[in-house]
Amino acid sequence: MSASDFSIHNLPFGVFEAEGRPPRAGIAIGEKILDLAGAAAAGHFDDLGIPDPEVFSQRTLNAFIALGKPHWRAVRARAARILEGDPANLLVEQRAARMLLPVAVGDYVDFYSSEEHATNVGSMFRDPKNALMPNWKYLPVGYHGRSSSVILGGQDVHRPKGQINPANGIPEFAPSRALDFELEMAFIVGRDTALGSSLRPDDAEDCIFGMTLLNDWSARDIQRWEYVPLGPFLGKSFATSISPWIVTLDALEPFRVAGPPQDPPPLDYLRTSGDRNLDIELEVWLQPESEAEPMRVCRTNFRGMYWNMAQQLAHLTSNGTNLRVGDLCGSGTISGRAPDSFGSMLELCWNGARPLKFPGGAVRSFVEDGDTVIMRAFAGRDRNRVGFGELKTKILPAV
């Protein structure tokens, strides 16, 4: 998947710097970026009621996002009109730009919303007949991550170190031997809410700016030793990668679908109406340094997630916690039913029992030093295709 996947139907937002221009907001279109700061300076947005055009000349999108949904829609629609003309002086080649983290992430929450993924993990490490924990079908399980280690795709990640106890004896401090990717989508919060308030599911999507790809890296051996009794900690917090472009929910409207049946029915505060899931195809490719080409190891779809984004936000705020513009919420690993649709190495290789074999001879049970993980996502086909670009990360040795 290349930058050409960004079409006039998509118009995702990001932040870039290029050709001597300081950081600024942009919209991807084909192999180019529409310079929104330049468009504002040229007066293209003068009649849109934007209080300060400098929102397009900042290092993150937070100030622009805080303007609210009517302005997101107005700018996106005006950008489409600009692109129908001759905006050559406002276009920058993507290959000449350096992408920046699109938002300043205040808080990061990761959910656990794929029934297939939760069942696989529960089957591996608990009773296969009771793979799901008793609470799983009653609430969107999640954890609070570390926003300081949310990084942009393309930035290399060093293998984490931590306490490992492979033999259930005395633990050792060492580099992780079970480094894993987790294929996820994420949404960006687009509106502040007040402390003490909560959202109903049917209102929650008004608080979502858009979606991006996310890889919630996991050191499975560190995680396995430390997670009892409080859950994910150092086995997760060393890095979370996101892609540079944010696709608005408006662009994804044609791809709404019904989610899987929820049984038992959710409690009242989690009940939704209408189609709340999205038909988004996802792929993971893995390339060891010894291999000439990457190999696709996973193909799955976001539509099968048991808990949808509206329910996740409703549950997140149900205790009165507040949201802030730029907060990041990950879906949790996206896995399907087929073995080649599992969204992590833990599942694909079934905790090492079924290693992946590559054409050039490499064998993998987890991600090794020098490996490059590539994630891609798109909705629709042909002229109606909406792409999320690419999330690409190389693993370096521990330091």
Backbone hydrogen bonds, N-H to C=O, Kabsch-Sander energy under -0.5 kcal/mol:
donor,donor_aa,acceptor,acceptor_aa,energy
5,D,2,S,-2.0
6,F,3,A,-2.0
7,S,5,D,-0.8
10,N,7,S,-1.8
11,L,7,S,-1.4
13,F,246,I,-2.3
14,G,26,G,-2.2
15,V,100,L,-0.5
16,F,24,R,-2.5
17,E,98,R,-1.6
18,A,21,R,-0.7
19,E,96,A,-0.5
21,R,18,A,-2.6
24,R,16,F,-1.9
25,A,56,F,-2.5
26,G,14,G,-2.6
27,I,34,L,-1.6
28,A,12,P,-1.7
29,I,32,K,-2.6
30,G,6,F,-3.0
32,K,29,I,-2.0
33,I,92,V,-2.4
34,L,27,I,-3.3
35,D,33,I,-0.6
35,D,90,L,-3.2
36,L,25,A,-1.8
36,L,34,L,-0.9
37,A,25,A,-0.9
39,A,35,D,-2.0
40,A,36,L,-2.4
41,A,37,A,-2.3
42,A,38,G,-1.6
43,G,40,A,-1.5
44,H,39,A,-2.2
46,D,43,G,-1.3
48,L,45,F,-1.9
49,G,46,D,-0.5
50,I,45,F,-0.6
55,V,52,D,-1.9
56,F,53,P,-1.6
57,S,54,E,-1.8
58,Q,55,V,-0.5
61,L,102,P,-2.8
65,I,61,L,-3.1
66,A,62,N,-2.3
67,L,64,F,-1.6
68,G,65,I,-1.8
71,H,68,G,-0.8
72,W,68,G,-1.8
73,R,69,K,-2.6
74,A,70,P,-2.0
75,V,71,H,-2.6
76,R,72,W,-2.1
77,A,73,R,-2.5
78,R,74,A,-2.4
79,A,75,V,-2.5
80,A,76,R,-1.8
81,R,77,A,-1.6
82,I,78,R,-2.6
83,L,79,A,-2.4
84,E,80,A,-1.0
85,G,81,R,-0.6
85,G,82,I,-1.3
90,L,87,P,-2.9
91,L,88,A,-1.3
92,V,33,I,-2.2
94,Q,31,E,-2.8
96,A,93,E,-1.3
97,A,94,Q,-1.4
98,R,17,E,-2.7
99,M,97,A,-0.6
100,L,15,V,-2.6
105,V,103,V,-0.8
106,G,104,A,-0.7
109,V,328,L,-2.6
110,D,143,Y,-2.6
111,F,330,G,-2.2
112,Y,141,V,-1.6
113,S,331,S,-1.4
115,E,113,S,-0.7
118,A,114,S,-2.6
119,T,115,E,-2.4
120,N,116,E,-2.3
121,V,117,H,-2.5
122,G,118,A,-2.4
123,S,119,T,-2.4
124,M,120,N,-1.8
125,F,121,V,-2.0
126,R,122,G,-2.1
130,N,127,D,-1.8
131,A,128,P,-0.8
136,W,133,M,-1.8
138,Y,135,N,-2.1
139,L,135,N,-1.2
141,V,139,L,-1.1
143,Y,110,D,-2.2
145,G,108,Y,-2.6
145,G,143,Y,-0.6
147,S,145,G,-0.7
149,S,146,R,-1.2
150,V,147,S,-1.7
151,I,149,S,-0.6
151,I,240,T,-2.8
153,G,242,I,-2.8
154,G,392,K,-2.3
155,Q,152,L,-1.8
156,D,154,G,-0.5
157,V,394,K,-2.4
159,R,396,L,-2.4
162,G,174,A,-2.1
164,I,172,E,-3.1
168,N,165,N,-1.0
172,E,164,I,-2.7
174,A,162,G,-2.4
174,A,172,E,-0.6
176,S,160,P,-2.9
180,D,218,S,-2.8
183,L,343,G,-2.5
184,E,182,E,-0.5
184,E,214,L,-2.1
186,A,212,T,-2.4
187,F,329,C,-2.4
188,I,210,G,-2.6
189,V,187,F,-0.5
189,V,327,D,-2.7
190,G,207,C,-3.4
191,R,207,C,-0.7
193,T,323,L,-2.0
196,G,320,G,-3.8
197,S,194,A,-2.0
197,S,320,G,-0.5
203,D,200,R,-1.8
204,A,200,R,-1.1
204,A,201,P,-0.6
205,E,201,P,-0.6
206,D,203,D,-1.1
207,C,204,A,-2.3
208,I,205,E,-1.8
209,F,188,I,-3.0
209,F,207,C,-0.5
210,G,188,I,-0.7
211,M,247,V,-3.1
212,T,186,A,-2.3
214,L,184,E,-2.4
215,N,241,S,-2.9
216,D,182,E,-1.3
216,D,214,L,-0.5
217,W,215,N,-1.4
218,S,180,D,-2.5
219,A,235,G,-2.7
220,R,178,A,-2.4
220,R,218,S,-0.9
223,Q,219,A,-3.0
224,R,220,R,-2.5
225,W,221,D,-1.2
226,E,222,I,-1.8
227,Y,223,Q,-2.1
231,G,227,Y,-4.2
236,K,233,F,-1.6
237,S,233,F,-2.0
238,F,234,L,-0.5
239,A,236,K,-1.1
240,T,149,S,-2.0
241,S,215,N,-2.2
242,I,151,I,-2.3
243,S,213,L,-1.6
246,I,13,F,-2.8
247,V,211,M,-2.8
247,V,245,W,-0.6
248,T,246,I,-0.5
249,L,209,F,-1.0
252,L,248,T,-0.8
252,L,249,L,-0.5
253,E,249,L,-0.6
253,E,250,D,-1.0
255,F,252,L,-2.0
256,R,253,E,-1.3
257,V,277,N,-2.5
263,D,261,P,-0.6
270,L,267,L,-2.5
271,R,268,D,-1.4
276,R,274,G,-0.6
277,N,257,V,-1.9
279,D,255,F,-2.7
280,I,278,L,-1.4
281,E,378,F,-2.7
282,L,300,T,-2.6
283,E,376,R,-2.4
284,V,298,C,-2.1
285,W,374,I,-3.1
286,L,295,M,-2.6
287,Q,372,T,-2.4
291,E,288,P,-1.8
295,M,286,L,-2.5
297,V,284,V,-2.7
298,C,284,V,-1.5
299,R,340,D,-2.0
300,T,282,L,-2.4
302,F,280,I,-2.5
304,G,301,N,-0.9
305,M,302,F,-1.6
306,Y,113,S,-1.8
307,W,113,S,-1.1
308,N,306,Y,-0.5
312,Q,308,N,-2.3
313,L,309,M,-2.5
314,A,310,A,-2.2
315,H,311,Q,-2.6
316,L,312,Q,-2.6
317,T,313,L,-2.1
318,S,314,A,-0.6
318,S,315,H,-0.9
320,G,317,T,-2.2
326,G,189,V,-2.5
327,D,324,R,-2.3
328,L,107,D,-2.7
329,C,187,F,-2.2
330,G,109,V,-2.9
331,S,185,M,-2.9
334,I,183,L,-2.5
335,S,333,T,-0.7
336,G,341,S,-1.5
341,S,338,A,-2.3
342,F,339,P,-0.9
345,M,181,F,-0.5
348,L,344,S,-2.6
349,C,345,M,-2.6
350,W,347,E,-0.8
351,N,346,L,-2.7
353,A,349,C,-0.6
353,A,350,W,-1.5
354,R,349,C,-3.0
356,L,364,R,-3.3
358,F,362,A,-3.0
361,G,358,F,-2.0
364,R,356,L,-2.4
367,V,179,L,-2.9
370,G,395,I,-3.3
371,D,368,E,-2.1
372,T,287,Q,-1.8
373,V,393,T,-3.0
374,I,285,W,-3.0
375,M,391,L,-2.7
376,R,283,E,-2.1
377,A,389,G,-0.8
378,F,281,E,-2.0
379,A,386,V,-2.7
384,N,381,R,-2.0
385,R,382,D,-1.6
386,V,379,A,-3.4
387,G,5,D,-0.9
387,G,385,R,-0.5
388,F,377,A,-2.3
391,L,375,M,-2.7
392,K,390,E,-0.6
393,T,373,V,-2.3
395,I,371,D,-2.7
396,L,157,V,-2.9
396,L,394,K,-0.5
